[in-house]
Amino acid sequence: MKTDDPPWRAGVQAAWANRWPGLALVCFAVGLLLSYWHVPVVRDALDVVAGWKQRVGLAFGIMSTAVFGGLLPWLVQRFVRPGTRDATLPVLWFLLGFWAVKGLEVDLLYWAQAVVFGDRASPGVVAVKVLFDQGVYVPLWAIPTTVAAFAWRDAGYSWRRLRQRLFPDGEGIFRGWVGWFGREVVPVLIANWMVWVPAVVVIYLLPLALQLPIQNLVLCFWSLMLIIQTRGASAGRDASGG
């Protein structure tokens, strides 16, 4: 890809490159939904998880997302791509902390939407939740903070280096932020939309107590698929776009 290509093209190309993991993710999410609706054993097992979620509360989101988004993919990295920067202990602590915060954040998002839009799985309610999730929360907060957090990690956890990356050549805060958003956030955002929107639809078709647990399963499955797909990549390349 040429360096002067528009950012959206990089996002489309990234989504196309990950089309098979993306398709697998969609099939996985739909399979979970259909199993919950039609397979009593699966429904009973997921209802047990929902009961744990209701009893533990916000701590469930913090701990489970740290495990499914951080620990399990890191363990696979450790064995599938040993010796890379993705399999070090500092990276593990970063991932655990990052996904713990995201787990709390997403748990509160699902709860707030249930309060504001309702807790029914009707087409209208699901559509509004998906639009708010992928049209407001994801582009304005979720993806920018994720990209910035991984950029901070790549900068050696140095705020000075991160600032240089976000605001190069003495650019002002607003201009620098706009430039960084276009260069680094837009490609990730488009790639995210092209593979995660169907999964989010499935998530909002489930009861509220199961939305975060299923989101974590899908997140873990997605991360593992990308790690396996990029097994032959060079040691300095991230599997998850971090």
KEKE-3310 file (N, C-alpha, C; in steps of 0.2 Angstrom, whole numbers, plus 5000, padded with zeros to 4 digits):
npx = (5004:5003:5010:5003:4990:4972:4967:4955:4956:4967:4960:4950:4958:4964:4953:4950:4961:4959:4948:4944:4946:4937:4925:4924:4923:4910:4902:4905:4899:4886:4883:4884:4873:4862:4864:4861:4848:4842:4848:4847:4857:4867:4861:4857:4870:4875:4866:4870:4882:4877:4870:4881:4887:4877:4878:4891:4893:4900:4913:4914:4915:4927:4936:4934:4935:4948:4954:4950:4952:4965:4974:4972:4974:4988:4994:4993:5000:5012:5016:5013:5020:5033:5046:5043:5039:5026:5025:5030:5032:5030:5021:5011:5006:5002:4992:4983:4979:4974:4963:4955:4951:4944:4934:4926:4922:4914:4905:4897:4893:4884:4875:4870:4864:4854:4846:4843:4838:4830:4828:4824:4824:4820:4818:4819:4825:4837:4843:4845:4854:4865:4868:4872:4882:4892:4892:4894:4900:4911:4919:4921:4927:4931:4939:4949:4955:4960:4969:4978:4982:4989:4999:5006:5011:5019:5028:5036:5030:5032:5027:5031:5037:5025:5017:5025:5023:5009:5007:5017:5031:5028:5015:4999:4987:4974:4975:4985:4979:4968:4976:4982:4971:4966:4977:4980:4969:4957:4959:4959:4947:4938:4941:4937:4923:4919:4921:4916:4903:4892:4894:4891:4877:4873:4876:4868:4856:4855:4851:4853:4862:4870:4877:4890:4898:4897:4902:4915:4919:4919:4928:4940:4940:4942:4954:4963:4961:4967:4980:4984:4983:4993:5004:5016:5021:5033:5044:5042:5030:5013:4999:4986:4985:4990)
npy = (4994:5011:5025:5037:5033:5034:5034:5026:5016:5008:5002:4995:4986:4979:4973:4964:4956:4950:4942:4929:4924:4934:4930:4917:4922:4927:4916:4909:4917:4917:4904:4902:4909:4902:4890:4893:4896:4884:4873:4864:4860:4869:4881:4879:4879:4892:4900:4897:4904:4917:4918:4918:4930:4940:4938:4942:4954:4970:4966:4954:4957:4964:4955:4943:4948:4952:4940:4933:4942:4946:4937:4923:4924:4929:4918:4909:4916:4914:4901:4898:4908:4910:4920:4932:4950:4950:4940:4942:4945:4959:4963:4955:4960:4972:4969:4963:4973:4983:4976:4973:4986:4989:4979:4983:4995:4991:4983:4992:5000:4991:4989:5003:5005:4996:5002:5014:5011:5000:4982:4973:4961:4965:4969:4984:4989:4982:4986:5000:4999:4993:5003:5014:5008:5004:5016:5027:5024:5016:5023:5035:5033:5019:5013:5024:5025:5012:5011:5021:5016:5005:5011:5018:5007:5002:5013:5010:5013:5026:5042:5054:5049:5044:5056:5062:5054:5056:5069:5075:5085:5097:5100:5107:5103:5100:5099:5090:5079:5076:5073:5061:5053:5051:5045:5033:5029:5028:5017:5006:5007:5005:4992:4986:4988:4981:4968:4966:4971:4961:4952:4960:4962:4949:4948:4958:4952:4943:4939:4952:4949:4940:4946:4952:4941:4933:4942:4942:4929:4929:4939:4933:4922:4929:4935:4924:4918:4927:4927:4914:4914:4923:4917:4914:4926:4940:4943:4955:4959:4963:4952:4957:4969:4979)
npz = (5000:4996:5004:5003:5002:5006:5024:5026:5016:5021:5032:5026:5018:5029:5035:5025:5024:5036:5033:5034:5048:5052:5047:5053:5066:5065:5062:5074:5084:5080:5081:5094:5099:5092:5098:5112:5110:5106:5111:5125:5135:5132:5134:5148:5154:5150:5157:5170:5170:5168:5180:5189:5185:5188:5202:5206:5200:5195:5197:5190:5177:5176:5180:5172:5159:5159:5159:5148:5137:5140:5147:5142:5127:5128:5134:5124:5114:5120:5118:5105:5098:5104:5112:5106:5107:5112:5121:5133:5151:5155:5145:5148:5160:5156:5147:5155:5164:5155:5149:5160:5164:5152:5153:5164:5158:5147:5152:5160:5149:5143:5153:5155:5142:5143:5153:5147:5134:5135:5139:5131:5117:5105:5087:5085:5097:5098:5086:5089:5100:5094:5084:5093:5100:5090:5082:5090:5104:5100:5089:5095:5108:5112:5101:5099:5112:5114:5103:5107:5119:5116:5108:5118:5125:5115:5114:5124:5136:5139:5141:5135:5123:5118:5116:5107:5096:5094:5092:5082:5076:5083:5082:5086:5099:5095:5081:5080:5086:5077:5065:5070:5073:5060:5054:5062:5069:5061:5051:5060:5065:5054:5050:5062:5062:5051:5054:5067:5069:5065:5076:5087:5085:5088:5101:5107:5106:5116:5133:5146:5156:5150:5140:5142:5146:5134:5125:5129:5126:5112:5110:5115:5106:5094:5096:5097:5085:5076:5081:5078:5064:5061:5064:5057:5056:5057:5072:5077:5075:5079:5083:5086:5081:5090)
capx = (5000:5006:5010:4998:4983:4968:4966:4950:4958:4970:4956:4947:4963:4965:4947:4950:4966:4957:4941:4943:4945:4931:4920:4924:4920:4903:4900:4906:4894:4879:4882:4882:4866:4858:4864:4857:4840:4839:4851:4846:4863:4871:4857:4858:4877:4876:4862:4874:4887:4873:4869:4888:4888:4872:4880:4897:4892:4905:4919:4914:4917:4934:4941:4933:4938:4956:4956:4948:4955:4972:4978:4972:4978:4995:4997:4994:5006:5018:5017:5013:5025:5038:5052:5041:5037:5019:5024:5034:5028:5027:5016:5005:5003:4999:4986:4978:4976:4970:4957:4951:4947:4939:4929:4922:4919:4909:4899:4893:4890:4878:4870:4867:4860:4848:4842:4840:4834:4826:4831:4821:4828:4816:4823:4821:4830:4844:4846:4847:4860:4871:4870:4875:4888:4897:4892:4896:4905:4917:4923:4923:4930:4934:4945:4954:4958:4964:4975:4982:4985:4994:5004:5009:5015:5025:5033:5040:5027:5034:5022:5035:5037:5018:5016:5029:5019:5002:5008:5023:5033:5026:5008:4995:4984:4968:4978:4989:4974:4965:4980:4983:4965:4966:4982:4980:4962:4952:4960:4957:4940:4935:4942:4933:4916:4918:4920:4912:4895:4888:4895:4887:4870:4871:4877:4862:4850:4855:4849:4859:4867:4875:4880:4897:4901:4898:4907:4922:4921:4920:4934:4945:4940:4945:4961:4966:4961:4972:4987:4985:4983:4999:5010:5022:5024:5040:5044:5040:5023:5007:4993:4980:4985:4992)
capy = (5000:5017:5029:5042:5030:5036:5029:5021:5010:5003:4998:4990:4980:4975:4969:4959:4952:4945:4940:4922:4925:4938:4925:4912:4925:4928:4909:4907:4921:4915:4897:4902:4912:4897:4885:4896:4896:4878:4867:4865:4859:4875:4886:4879:4881:4899:4902:4897:4909:4923:4919:4921:4938:4944:4938:4945:4961:4973:4962:4949:4960:4966:4949:4939:4951:4952:4933:4931:4947:4947:4931:4917:4926:4929:4911:4906:4919:4911:4894:4898:4913:4911:4924:4938:4955:4949:4934:4944:4947:4966:4963:4951:4964:4978:4966:4961:4979:4986:4972:4974:4992:4988:4975:4987:5000:4988:4981:4998:5002:4987:4991:5009:5005:4992:5007:5019:5009:4994:4976:4968:4959:4967:4972:4991:4990:4979:4991:5006:4998:4992:5010:5018:5005:5005:5022:5032:5022:5013:5027:5041:5031:5012:5012:5029:5023:5006:5013:5025:5012:5000:5015:5019:5001:5002:5018:5009:5016:5033:5047:5058:5046:5044:5063:5063:5050:5058:5076:5076:5091:5103:5102:5109:5097:5098:5097:5083:5074:5075:5069:5055:5050:5049:5040:5027:5026:5026:5011:5001:5008:5002:4985:4984:4988:4976:4961:4966:4973:4956:4949:4964:4961:4943:4950:4962:4948:4939:4943:4957:4945:4935:4950:4953:4934:4931:4947:4940:4923:4932:4943:4928:4918:4933:4936:4918:4917:4932:4924:4908:4917:4927:4913:4915:4933:4942:4943:4962:4961:4961:4948:4960:4976:4983)
capz = (5000:4996:5010:5002:5002:5012:5029:5025:5012:5025:5036:5021:5017:5035:5036:5019:5026:5041:5032:5036:5055:5053:5045:5058:5072:5065:5063:5081:5088:5078:5083:5102:5099:5091:5104:5117:5109:5104:5114:5132:5139:5131:5138:5155:5155:5150:5162:5176:5169:5169:5187:5192:5183:5193:5209:5207:5198:5191:5197:5185:5170:5177:5180:5166:5153:5159:5158:5141:5133:5141:5149:5137:5121:5130:5135:5117:5111:5124:5116:5097:5095:5109:5110:5103:5113:5114:5126:5139:5157:5155:5141:5151:5165:5152:5144:5161:5166:5150:5148:5166:5163:5146:5155:5168:5154:5142:5157:5161:5143:5142:5158:5153:5137:5145:5156:5142:5128:5137:5140:5126:5111:5099:5082:5086:5103:5096:5081:5092:5104:5089:5082:5098:5101:5084:5079:5095:5108:5097:5086:5099:5114:5112:5097:5100:5118:5113:5099:5111:5125:5113:5106:5124:5126:5109:5115:5130:5142:5139:5139:5131:5116:5115:5114:5100:5091:5093:5090:5079:5073:5086:5080:5092:5102:5091:5074:5081:5087:5071:5061:5073:5072:5053:5052:5066:5072:5056:5048:5065:5066:5048:5051:5067:5059:5045:5057:5074:5069:5066:5083:5092:5084:5092:5109:5110:5105:5122:5139:5148:5160:5146:5135:5143:5145:5127:5122:5131:5122:5105:5110:5115:5100:5089:5097:5096:5077:5074:5083:5074:5057:5060:5067:5053:5055:5061:5079:5079:5072:5083:5080:5087:5079:5095)
cpx = (5004:5005:5005:4991:4979:4968:4961:4952:4963:4966:4952:4952:4964:4959:4948:4955:4964:4950:4940:4942:4939:4925:4919:4921:4913:4900:4900:4900:4887:4878:4881:4875:4861:4858:4861:4850:4838:4843:4851:4852:4867:4867:4858:4865:4878:4871:4866:4879:4883:4872:4876:4888:4883:4875:4886:4897:4898:4912:4920:4917:4924:4938:4940:4936:4946:4958:4956:4951:4963:4976:4978:4975:4986:4998:4997:5000:5013:5021:5018:5019:5030:5044:5050:5040:5030:5019:5029:5030:5026:5021:5010:5002:4999:4992:4980:4975:4972:4963:4952:4947:4942:4933:4924:4918:4913:4903:4895:4890:4883:4873:4866:4862:4853:4843:4839:4836:4830:4830:4828:4825:4824:4820:4824:4826:4837:4847:4849:4854:4866:4873:4874:4882:4894:4897:4894:4901:4912:4921:4925:4927:4934:4940:4950:4958:4962:4970:4980:4986:4991:5000:5009:5014:5021:5030:5037:5037:5029:5029:5025:5035:5030:5016:5019:5025:5012:5003:5015:5024:5030:5019:5004:4991:4978:4971:4981:4984:4970:4969:4981:4977:4964:4971:4981:4973:4957:4953:4958:4950:4936:4935:4938:4926:4915:4918:4917:4905:4891:4888:4891:4880:4868:4871:4871:4855:4849:4853:4855:4864:4872:4879:4888:4901:4902:4902:4914:4924:4922:4927:4940:4946:4944:4952:4965:4966:4966:4979:4989:4986:4990:5005:5016:5025:5030:5039:5041:5033:5018:5002:4987:4980:4987:4999)
cpy = (5006:5021:5035:5040:5033:5031:5024:5015:5005:4999:4993:4984:4976:4970:4963:4954:4947:4943:4933:4921:4929:4933:4920:4915:4925:4921:4907:4910:4918:4908:4897:4904:4906:4891:4887:4895:4889:4872:4868:4864:4866:4881:4885:4881:4889:4903:4902:4903:4916:4924:4921:4928:4942:4944:4942:4952:4964:4969:4957:4951:4962:4960:4944:4942:4952:4945:4932:4936:4947:4940:4925:4919:4926:4922:4908:4909:4916:4905:4894:4903:4915:4916:4931:4943:4954:4943:4936:4946:4954:4967:4960:4956:4970:4975:4965:4968:4983:4982:4972:4980:4992:4984:4979:4992:4997:4985:4986:5001:4998:4988:4998:5009:5001:4997:5012:5017:5003:4988:4971:4967:4960:4970:4980:4992:4987:4984:4997:5005:4997:4999:5014:5015:5006:5011:5028:5030:5020:5018:5033:5039:5024:5012:5017:5027:5017:5007:5016:5021:5008:5005:5017:5013:5001:5007:5017:5012:5023:5038:5052:5056:5046:5051:5064:5060:5053:5065:5078:5083:5097:5105:5103:5103:5095:5096:5091:5078:5072:5071:5062:5050:5047:5044:5033:5024:5024:5019:5005:5001:5004:4995:4982:4983:4982:4969:4960:4967:4967:4952:4953:4963:4955:4945:4953:4958:4943:4943:4947:4953:4941:4940:4951:4946:4932:4936:4945:4934:4925:4935:4938:4924:4922:4934:4930:4916:4921:4929:4918:4910:4920:4923:4913:4922:4934:4943:4950:4964:4959:4957:4952:4967:4981:4987)
cpz = (5000:5002:5009:5001:5008:5017:5029:5021:5016:5029:5032:5020:5023:5036:5031:5021:5031:5040:5034:5044:5056:5052:5051:5065:5071:5065:5070:5085:5086:5081:5091:5103:5098:5096:5110:5116:5109:5107:5122:5136:5138:5135:5145:5158:5155:5155:5169:5176:5171:5177:5191:5191:5187:5200:5211:5205:5194:5191:5192:5179:5170:5176:5174:5160:5153:5157:5150:5136:5133:5142:5144:5131:5123:5131:5128:5113:5114:5120:5108:5095:5101:5107:5107:5109:5115:5120:5132:5145:5157:5151:5144:5156:5162:5150:5150:5163:5161:5149:5154:5166:5157:5148:5159:5163:5150:5147:5158:5155:5142:5147:5157:5147:5138:5149:5152:5137:5129:5136:5136:5120:5105:5094:5083:5091:5101:5091:5084:5096:5099:5086:5087:5100:5096:5081:5084:5100:5105:5094:5090:5105:5113:5108:5098:5107:5118:5109:5103:5116:5122:5110:5112:5125:5121:5111:5122:5136:5144:5137:5135:5124:5113:5113:5107:5094:5089:5090:5088:5076:5076:5085:5087:5094:5097:5084:5075:5082:5081:5066:5063:5072:5065:5051:5055:5068:5067:5053:5053:5065:5060:5049:5056:5065:5055:5048:5064:5074:5069:5073:5088:5091:5088:5099:5111:5109:5112:5128:5142:5152:5156:5141:5136:5143:5138:5123:5123:5127:5115:5105:5110:5109:5094:5089:5095:5088:5074:5075:5079:5067:5056:5063:5063:5052:5059:5068:5081:5078:5077:5080:5081:5085:5084:5094)
residu = (MET:LYS:THR:ASP:ASP:PRO:PRO:TRP:ARG:ALA:GLY:VAL:GLN:ALA:ALA:TRP:ALA:ASN:ARG:TRP:PRO:GLY:LEU:ALA:LEU:VAL:CYS:PHE:ALA:VAL:GLY:LEU:LEU:LEU:SER:TYR:TRP:HIS:VAL:PRO:VAL:VAL:ARG:ASP:ALA:LEU:ASP:VAL:VAL:ALA:GLY:TRP:LYS:GLN:ARG:VAL:GLY:LEU:ALA:PHE:GLY:ILE:MET:SER:THR:ALA:VAL:PHE:GLY:GLY:LEU:LEU:PRO:TRP:LEU:VAL:GLN:ARG:PHE:VAL:ARG:PRO:GLY:THR:ARG:ASP:ALA:THR:LEU:PRO:VAL:LEU:TRP:PHE:LEU:LEU:GLY:PHE:TRP:ALA:VAL:LYS:GLY:LEU:GLU:VAL:ASP:LEU:LEU:TYR:TRP:ALA:GLN:ALA:VAL:VAL:PHE:GLY:ASP:ARG:ALA:SER:PRO:GLY:VAL:VAL:ALA:VAL:LYS:VAL:LEU:PHE:ASP:GLN:GLY:VAL:TYR:VAL:PRO:LEU:TRP:ALA:ILE:PRO:THR:THR:VAL:ALA:ALA:PHE:ALA:TRP:ARG:ASP:ALA:GLY:TYR:SER:TRP:ARG:ARG:LEU:ARG:GLN:ARG:LEU:PHE:PRO:ASP:GLY:GLU:GLY:ILE:PHE:ARG:GLY:TRP:VAL:GLY:TRP:PHE:GLY:ARG:GLU:VAL:VAL:PRO:VAL:LEU:ILE:ALA:ASN:TRP:MET:VAL:TRP:VAL:PRO:ALA:VAL:VAL:VAL:ILE:TYR:LEU:LEU:PRO:LEU:ALA:LEU:GLN:LEU:PRO:ILE:GLN:ASN:LEU:VAL:LEU:CYS:PHE:TRP:SER:LEU:MET:LEU:ILE:ILE:GLN:THR:ARG:GLY:ALA:SER:ALA:GLY:ARG:ASP:ALA:SER:GLY:GLY)
# end
